[in-house]
């Protein structure tokens, strides 16, 4: 395990910035006719938000927990609320979401 000094920790903490974590949950409407089309457009929108640099991390969840995904947005909670409220699958009630302010380090990414 790497040795982390106090100086390194202070340097990293000084560079931390605000992000917004979004947790997506599935509703019973996910099983209704036509839901797949809306979920497909929801996914297309996520790809667009990623391409624009607004949605930094997208982690779909495929277990039986009811959580459908965890996103990390590169913007504030007010903007994320606007983005999520305009999502076609959210508007149709297929998914709900909750937001949490978070902090992390610029440049963090999932390993390849």
C-alpha positions in Angstrom: 0.0 0.0 0.0 1.2 3.5 -0.9 2.5 5.7 1.9 0.5 9.0 2.0 2.0 11.9 3.8 0.1 14.7 5.6 1.4 17.2 3.0 0.1 15.1 0.1 -3.3 14.8 1.8 -3.5 18.6 2.3 -2.5 19.2 -1.3 -5.2 16.8 -2.6 -7.9 18.1 -0.2 -7.1 21.7 -1.3 -7.8 20.6 -4.9 -11.1 18.8 -4.2 -14.1 20.3 -5.9 -17.9 19.9 -5.8 -19.8 17.3 -7.8 -23.3 16.0 -7.7 -24.1 12.3 -7.2 -27.4 11.1 -8.6 -29.0 7.8 -7.7 -31.6 6.5 -10.1 -34.3 4.1 -8.9 -36.7 2.0 -11.0 -40.4 2.2 -10.5 -43.2 -0.3 -11.4 -43.7 1.7 -14.6 -40.5 0.2 -15.9 -42.5 -3.0 -16.8 -45.3 -1.1 -18.7 -45.6 -1.3 -22.5 -43.5 1.4 -24.2 -41.1 1.8 -21.3 -38.2 0.3 -23.3 -38.4 3.1 -25.9 -38.2 5.7 -23.2 -35.4 4.0 -21.4 -33.5 3.8 -24.7 -33.9 7.6 -25.1 -32.9 8.1 -21.5 -29.6 6.2 -22.3 -29.1 8.2 -25.5 -29.4 11.4 -23.4 -26.8 10.0 -20.9 -24.4 9.5 -23.8 -25.0 13.1 -25.0 -24.5 14.4 -21.5 -21.2 12.4 -21.2 -20.1 13.8 -24.6 -20.8 17.3 -23.4 -18.7 16.8 -20.2 -21.6 17.3 -17.9 -22.1 13.7 -16.8 -18.6 12.4 -15.7 -19.4 8.9 -14.6 -22.4 6.6 -15.4 -22.7 3.3 -13.5 -25.7 1.2 -14.4 -26.8 -1.1 -11.7 -28.2 -4.5 -12.7 -29.0 -6.2 -9.5 -32.4 -6.7 -7.8 -31.9 -3.7 -5.4 -34.2 -1.3 -7.2 -31.3 1.0 -7.9 -30.8 1.4 -11.6 -27.8 3.6 -11.7 -25.3 6.0 -10.0 -24.2 9.1 -11.9 -21.6 11.7 -11.0 -22.3 15.1 -12.6 -19.7 17.7 -13.2 -22.1 20.6 -12.3 -24.2 21.9 -9.4 -27.3 20.3 -7.9 -29.7 23.0 -9.4 -28.4 22.3 -12.9 -28.6 18.5 -12.3 -32.2 18.9 -11.1 -33.1 20.7 -14.4 -31.3 18.0 -16.4 -33.0 15.1 -14.6 -36.5 16.7 -14.6 -36.2 16.9 -18.4 -35.2 13.2 -18.8 -38.0 11.4 -20.8 -37.9 8.3 -18.4 -38.0 10.5 -15.3 -40.9 12.5 -16.8 -42.8 9.3 -17.6 -42.3 8.0 -14.0 -40.2 5.0 -15.1 -37.3 6.2 -12.9 -37.0 8.5 -9.9 -33.8 10.1 -8.7 -32.2 11.6 -5.6 -29.3 14.0 -5.5 -26.4 14.3 -3.1 -23.7 16.9 -3.0 -20.2 15.4 -3.1 -16.6 16.3 -3.4 -13.8 14.6 -5.3 -10.6 15.2 -7.1 -10.4 16.6 -10.6 -9.0 14.0 -12.9 -10.3 11.0 -11.0 -11.5 8.3 -13.4 -12.4 4.6 -13.5 -9.5 2.4 -14.3 -9.3 1.0 -17.8 
